[in-house]
Amino acid sequence: MTTFALLLTSPGFASQSLSSALQFARAVLQLGHSIDHIFLYQDAVLQAAAAIDLPADEPDLSAELADFCQQQQIPLLFCITAAEKRGVVSATMPPRRGYIGAGLAEFAMRQSNVEKLVQF
């Protein structure tokens, strides 16, 4: 079985990347593989914002991703520096429930546990 990591770099609200990553993650686990972690970088860190206000008819894929990762015990990490630059988190604004701030060094170190890295 293969161990995957997912790297999300596109904003989930402006592209299909978050939905595609969720579908891919579910398929990977159904096939018996594992996911070591999911890491959000660049504009994908916008998903970690606690104050996301979506129209009632739009699915909250950020919450769905957090719930999925919590159920499957997959660390859902976001680049803290990229999030701070974009105003997503600060000393007075914590991230959305389920999202864990991390640095690029942690992301790089985790790659030693992974056989395949897939970017969305």
N, C-alpha and C positions, 0 to 999 in steps of 0.2 A: 504494500500500500504506500501511497505517496503522501508526503506532508507538504501542504501548500501554505503560502502567505499571500494575502491580497493587499495591494497598494492602490488606494484610491487617490486620484489627483484632480479630478474634475468636479465642479460644483454639482451636487445632486439635483438642484432645482433647475439648472439650465441644460441638463443632458440626461441621457438614459443610463449613465454610468452606475448610479447607486442601485437602481432596479436590476441592472444586469449583474452587478456584483452579488446581490442577494440571491438571485436565481442560480448563479454559478456556485455560490457557497452551499446552497441547499443540495444541488446536484452532486457536488463533491462528497458531501457527507453521506448521501443516499447510496453512493457507489462504494462506500466503505473507506474512503480516504480521510485524512484529517486536515484541519486548518490550525496552524500554530498561532496566528494572529492576523488581525486586520489593522492596517495603518493608514490614516488619513493625512495627506500632505497637500501643500499648495492650497488651491481653492476648495478642496474637499473638506478642509477643516471647518467650513461654514456649517456642516452638519452637526457639529458639536455645540453649537450655540443653544443656550437654554431658552432664549426668547424667540424661538421660531413661531411665527404666527401665519398659519396656512388657511386658505379658504376651506370651508366645511366640506366641499366636494373633492378635495385633493387628499390622497393618502399621505400619512406622515411616515415616509420611508426612513427618516432619521431615527424615529422611535422604534420602528419595525426592526431596523438593523441592530439597535441596542438590545431589544428584547431577544432577538435571535442569538446574538453573541452571549447574552447572559444565560439563556437556556442551554446553549451548547458549550458553555464555559470557554469561550474564545475571547482572549483579550482584545478589546476594541480601543486602539490607541490613536491619538492624534498628535501631530507635531505642535508642541506648546508654543514654539517661537512663531510659526506660521499663524497660529490662532491669535496670539497677542498682536501681531502686526495687522491683522484684519479686524481687531476689536471684538473677537469672538469670546475671549476670556480675559479676565484681569483679576486684580486682588479682590475686587468687590463683585465680580461676575463669574461664578463658577460655571463649569461646563454642564451640559445636559447630562441627566442621569445615565450611567452606563458607559460614558466616555472617559478615558483615562489619558491624561496629559503625559507625553513622553518626548524625549529628544531624538534627534537623528542618530546619535550614538547608540541608543537602546535599539532602535530599528535595525541598525547595521549589525549589532551583536546578535540579535535574534535570527538573522539570516543563516547562521551556522546550524540552526535546528530545522532548516527548510530545504526541501529538494527543488521546489518550483515556486517562483514568484510570479504572480499574475497581476498586471496593472489594468485598472479601469479608469 
